[in-house]
Each structure stands twice: as structure tokens, then as C-alpha cells.
Amino acid sequence: MKISQLYQKIRVMYYQYILSNTRIQGDFEILSPTLFYTLKGGQICIENEVYLGYFPSLYFYSGSNHIDVRGGGW
């Protein structure tokens, strides 16, 4: 594994497990750091065959995604 791939994997885990305030469900792939946030402490479910991030994108190693759920679900 290259150093850049290891660096990105650490960033993804840091955002998912340390910075996010909710857990997520689903069989999807996170390629770039993604912050998952809910106001009311709900759960985020993402369907299969979803990719968060794309390589090679312009800010792949310095940018991040943000998924914010403000309303209630079902």
C-alpha cells in the first residue's frame, strides 16, 4: 500500500469514527473523508453501490464530504 493510500484511509476513518456524531448503515464505499452529522441523533442509511468520493478528483487528498441530516425520517 502506498503512503498516499494509507494517509487517505486514516483520514476516512478519522472522519467516520471520531468527528461524526452518528453511525451509518449500508454496503457502500467511502473513498474520501465524509462527515456524517444529525441534529436529532438519528441513523443514516445509504443504499448499495454508492461511492462517496472519486479518485482522481481535484481535492481528493485535501477535501472532504459532509452529509447533514436535519429533519426526521420515517
Backbone as JSON Lines, residues from 0, in Angstrom:
{"i":0,"aa":"M","n":[0.84,-1.18,0.0],"ca":[0.0,0.0,0.0],"c":[0.89,1.24,0.0]}
{"i":1,"aa":"K","n":[0.54,2.17,-0.85],"ca":[1.31,3.41,-0.94],"c":[1.01,4.31,0.26]}
{"i":2,"aa":"I","n":[1.91,5.23,0.52],"ca":[1.74,6.16,1.64],"c":[0.51,7.03,1.42]}
{"i":3,"aa":"S","n":[0.24,7.46,0.2],"ca":[-0.93,8.3,-0.07],"c":[-2.23,7.53,0.19]}
{"i":4,"aa":"Q","n":[-2.27,6.25,-0.13],"ca":[-3.46,5.45,0.13],"c":[-3.67,5.25,1.63]}
{"i":5,"aa":"L","n":[-2.6,5.01,2.36],"ca":[-2.68,4.86,3.81],"c":[-3.13,6.16,4.46]}
{"i":6,"aa":"Y","n":[-2.59,7.28,4.0],"ca":[-2.99,8.6,4.51],"c":[-4.49,8.83,4.3]}
{"i":7,"aa":"Q","n":[-4.98,8.51,3.11],"ca":[-6.4,8.71,2.82],"c":[-7.27,7.78,3.67]}
{"i":8,"aa":"K","n":[-6.86,6.56,3.87],"ca":[-7.61,5.61,4.67],"c":[-7.7,6.07,6.13]}
{"i":9,"aa":"I","n":[-6.63,6.62,6.66],"ca":[-6.63,7.16,8.03],"c":[-7.57,8.35,8.12]}
{"i":10,"aa":"R","n":[-7.55,9.23,7.13],"ca":[-8.45,10.39,7.12],"c":[-9.91,9.94,7.08]}
{"i":11,"aa":"V","n":[-10.24,8.94,6.27],"ca":[-11.6,8.44,6.17],"c":[-12.06,7.88,7.51]}
{"i":12,"aa":"M","n":[-11.23,7.1,8.17],"ca":[-11.58,6.52,9.46],"c":[-11.72,7.61,10.53]}
{"i":13,"aa":"Y","n":[-10.87,8.61,10.52],"ca":[-10.94,9.7,11.49],"c":[-12.26,10.46,11.37]}
{"i":14,"aa":"Y","n":[-12.65,10.78,10.15],"ca":[-13.91,11.48,9.94],"c":[-15.11,10.61,10.32]}
{"i":15,"aa":"Q","n":[-15.07,9.34,9.96],"ca":[-16.21,8.45,10.2],"c":[-16.39,8.1,11.68]}
{"i":16,"aa":"Y","n":[-15.3,7.82,12.39],"ca":[-15.42,7.32,13.75],"c":[-15.17,8.36,14.84]}
{"i":17,"aa":"I","n":[-14.44,9.43,14.55],"ca":[-14.12,10.42,15.57],"c":[-14.98,11.68,15.41]}
{"i":18,"aa":"L","n":[-15.07,12.24,14.22],"ca":[-15.76,13.51,14.02],"c":[-17.27,13.38,13.83]}
{"i":19,"aa":"S","n":[-17.73,12.27,13.28],"ca":[-19.17,12.1,13.03],"c":[-19.9,11.8,14.32]}
{"i":20,"aa":"N","n":[-21.15,12.3,14.43],"ca":[-21.91,12.07,15.66],"c":[-22.98,10.99,15.5]}
{"i":21,"aa":"T","n":[-22.99,10.27,14.4],"ca":[-23.95,9.21,14.18],"c":[-23.29,8.05,13.45]}
{"i":22,"aa":"R","n":[-23.91,6.92,13.55],"ca":[-23.41,5.74,12.84],"c":[-24.19,5.58,11.55]}
{"i":23,"aa":"I","n":[-23.61,4.91,10.6],"ca":[-24.23,4.75,9.3],"c":[-24.4,3.28,9.0]}
{"i":24,"aa":"Q","n":[-25.4,2.97,8.19],"ca":[-25.67,1.6,7.76],"c":[-25.66,1.54,6.25]}
{"i":25,"aa":"G","n":[-25.26,0.4,5.72],"ca":[-25.3,0.19,4.28],"c":[-24.02,-0.44,3.78]}
{"i":26,"aa":"D","n":[-24.13,-0.98,2.59],"ca":[-22.98,-1.61,1.95],"c":[-22.51,-0.67,0.83]}
{"i":27,"aa":"F","n":[-21.71,0.31,1.21],"ca":[-21.22,1.31,0.26],"c":[-19.75,1.54,0.54]}
{"i":28,"aa":"E","n":[-19.12,2.35,-0.3],"ca":[-17.68,2.56,-0.17],"c":[-17.38,4.05,0.02]}
{"i":29,"aa":"I","n":[-16.57,4.34,1.02],"ca":[-16.16,5.72,1.28],"c":[-14.72,5.88,0.78]}
{"i":30,"aa":"L","n":[-14.54,6.7,-0.24],"ca":[-13.22,6.91,-0.83],"c":[-12.55,8.18,-0.33]}
{"i":31,"aa":"S","n":[-13.34,9.17,0.06],"ca":[-12.77,10.4,0.6],"c":[-13.45,10.69,1.95]}
{"i":32,"aa":"P","n":[-12.8,11.41,2.84],"ca":[-13.34,11.66,4.18],"c":[-14.74,12.26,4.12]}
{"i":33,"aa":"T","n":[-15.65,11.7,4.91],"ca":[-17.03,12.14,4.91],"c":[-17.49,12.32,6.35]}
{"i":34,"aa":"L","n":[-18.01,13.49,6.65],"ca":[-18.55,13.79,7.97],"c":[-20.05,13.5,7.94]}
{"i":35,"aa":"F","n":[-20.52,12.65,8.83],"ca":[-21.93,12.31,8.95],"c":[-22.45,12.99,10.21]}
{"i":36,"aa":"Y","n":[-23.49,13.82,10.06],"ca":[-23.98,14.61,11.19],"c":[-25.5,14.63,11.2]}
{"i":37,"aa":"T","n":[-26.09,14.44,12.38],"ca":[-27.53,14.57,12.54],"c":[-27.82,15.45,13.76]}
{"i":38,"aa":"L","n":[-28.85,16.26,13.66],"ca":[-29.22,17.12,14.78],"c":[-29.94,16.36,15.88]}
{"i":39,"aa":"K","n":[-30.83,15.46,15.51],"ca":[-31.66,14.77,16.49],"c":[-31.16,13.38,16.82]}
{"i":40,"aa":"G","n":[-29.97,13.03,16.43],"ca":[-29.38,11.74,16.78],"c":[-30.02,10.55,16.09]}
{"i":41,"aa":"G","n":[-30.32,10.69,14.83],"ca":[-30.91,9.6,14.07],"c":[-29.84,8.69,13.51]}
{"i":42,"aa":"Q","n":[-30.23,7.92,12.52],"ca":[-29.32,6.99,11.87],"c":[-29.33,7.28,10.38]}
{"i":43,"aa":"I","n":[-28.21,7.14,9.73],"ca":[-28.11,7.38,8.3],"c":[-27.95,6.05,7.59]}
{"i":44,"aa":"C","n":[-28.85,5.77,6.65],"ca":[-28.8,4.53,5.87],"c":[-28.53,4.89,4.41]}
{"i":45,"aa":"I","n":[-27.51,4.26,3.84],"ca":[-27.12,4.52,2.45],"c":[-27.21,3.2,1.7]}
{"i":46,"aa":"E","n":[-27.79,3.23,0.52],"ca":[-28.0,2.03,-0.27],"c":[-26.69,1.45,-0.8]}
{"i":47,"aa":"N","n":[-26.81,0.3,-1.43],"ca":[-25.66,-0.4,-2.02],"c":[-25.19,0.32,-3.28]}
{"i":48,"aa":"E","n":[-23.98,0.02,-3.68],"ca":[-23.35,0.53,-4.9],"c":[-23.26,2.06,-4.92]}
{"i":49,"aa":"V","n":[-23.0,2.65,-3.75],"ca":[-22.79,4.09,-3.63],"c":[-21.33,4.34,-3.31]}
{"i":50,"aa":"Y","n":[-20.71,5.29,-3.98],"ca":[-19.33,5.67,-3.73],"c":[-19.3,7.12,-3.28]}
{"i":51,"aa":"L","n":[-18.71,7.38,-2.12],"ca":[-18.56,8.75,-1.63],"c":[-17.12,9.17,-1.9]}
{"i":52,"aa":"G","n":[-16.93,9.99,-2.9],"ca":[-15.61,10.41,-3.33],"c":[-15.24,9.77,-4.65]}
{"i":53,"aa":"Y","n":[-14.28,10.37,-5.32],"ca":[-13.84,9.87,-6.62],"c":[-12.35,10.15,-6.78]}
{"i":54,"aa":"F","n":[-11.6,9.13,-7.19],"ca":[-10.19,9.3,-7.49],"c":[-10.01,9.17,-8.99]}
{"i":55,"aa":"P","n":[-9.32,10.01,-9.66],"ca":[-8.61,11.2,-9.22],"c":[-9.49,12.44,-9.35]}
{"i":56,"aa":"S","n":[-9.8,13.06,-8.25],"ca":[-10.5,14.34,-8.28],"c":[-9.55,15.43,-7.8]}
{"i":57,"aa":"L","n":[-9.92,16.65,-8.03],"ca":[-9.02,17.77,-7.79],"c":[-8.56,17.88,-6.33]}
{"i":58,"aa":"Y","n":[-9.48,17.75,-5.39],"ca":[-9.13,17.88,-3.96],"c":[-9.28,16.55,-3.23]}
{"i":59,"aa":"F","n":[-8.9,15.45,-3.85],"ca":[-9.08,14.13,-3.26],"c":[-8.34,13.98,-1.94]}
{"i":60,"aa":"Y","n":[-7.13,14.49,-1.84],"ca":[-6.32,14.33,-0.62],"c":[-6.46,15.49,0.36]}
{"i":61,"aa":"S","n":[-7.17,16.56,-0.01],"ca":[-7.29,17.68,0.92],"c":[-8.74,18.04,1.24]}
{"i":62,"aa":"G","n":[-9.69,17.58,0.45],"ca":[-11.09,17.93,0.66],"c":[-11.83,16.87,1.47]}
{"i":63,"aa":"S","n":[-13.12,17.14,1.7],"ca":[-13.96,16.18,2.41],"c":[-15.41,16.37,2.01]}
{"i":64,"aa":"N","n":[-16.25,15.38,2.32],"ca":[-17.68,15.44,2.08],"c":[-18.39,15.7,3.41]}
{"i":65,"aa":"H","n":[-19.62,16.19,3.33],"ca":[-20.39,16.46,4.54],"c":[-21.84,16.05,4.26]}
{"i":66,"aa":"I","n":[-22.35,15.08,5.02],"ca":[-23.75,14.67,4.93],"c":[-24.41,15.07,6.22]}
{"i":67,"aa":"D","n":[-25.39,15.97,6.1],"ca":[-26.04,16.57,7.27],"c":[-27.53,16.27,7.19]}
{"i":68,"aa":"V","n":[-28.06,15.59,8.19],"ca":[-29.49,15.27,8.25],"c":[-30.13,16.18,9.28]}
{"i":69,"aa":"R","n":[-31.05,17.03,8.84],"ca":[-31.67,18.0,9.76],"c":[-33.09,17.64,10.12]}
{"i":70,"aa":"G","n":[-33.8,16.98,9.26],"ca":[-35.19,16.63,9.52],"c":[-35.31,15.18,9.99]}
{"i":71,"aa":"G","n":[-36.51,14.8,10.33],"ca":[-36.75,13.43,10.75],"c":[-36.94,12.51,9.56]}
{"i":72,"aa":"G","n":[-36.85,11.26,9.79],"ca":[-37.04,10.26,8.75],"c":[-38.34,9.53,8.95]}
{"i":73,"aa":"W","n":[-38.45,8.36,8.45],"ca":[-39.66,7.57,8.62],"c":[-39.59,6.85,9.92]}
